[in-house]
Amino acid sequence: MADGQIVLVTTDPLEGGLPLRTVYFVAEADPVKAEALIAAVMAPNEKVEALGVLPEAAVKAIGLKLGDFKRSDDRKGEVDDELDEALKGTFPGSDPVSLESPFVPGSPRRKSN
């Protein structure tokens, strides 16, 4: 087994309004192939976009085999728990990049005693 992909599907409502977003976990390492697997079952008003890597441990924890995919809200609580457990062993690669810094540029450095 290998890493998978996290794929976002954005659905533009036919009658207008805000788009709906759904996340899928795909057991396919190649983002283009992962997008194609999901796009094959989507409607024309749905945009498919691979967001990033789903670590191998998470693919196994969800129970996916190569080419399988699962919607993120299927078994919502169970999948979240399984992903949390699987991602614990992938630190620091699983941690999102912080967009904010706790430090202010040009501020004085803290002195340690």
Stockholm file with secondary structure:
# STOCKHOLM 1.0

chainA/1-113         MADGQIVLVTTDPLEGGLPLRTVYFVAEADPVKAEALIAAVMAPNEKVEALGVLPEAAVKAIGLKLGDFKRSDDRKGEVDDELDEALKGTFPGSDPVSLESPFVPGSPRRKSN
#=GR chainA/1-113 SS CCCEEEEEEEECCTTCSSCEEEEEEESCSSHHHHHHHHHTTSCTTEEEEEEEEECHHHHHHHTCCTTCEEETTTTHHHHHHHHHHHHHTTTTTTSCCCSSCSSCTTCCCCCCC
#=GC SS_cons         CCCEEEEEEEECCTTCSSCEEEEEEESCSSHHHHHHHHHTTSCTTEEEEEEEEECHHHHHHHTCCTTCEEETTTTHHHHHHHHHHHHHTTTTTTSCCCSSCSSCTTCCCCCCC
//
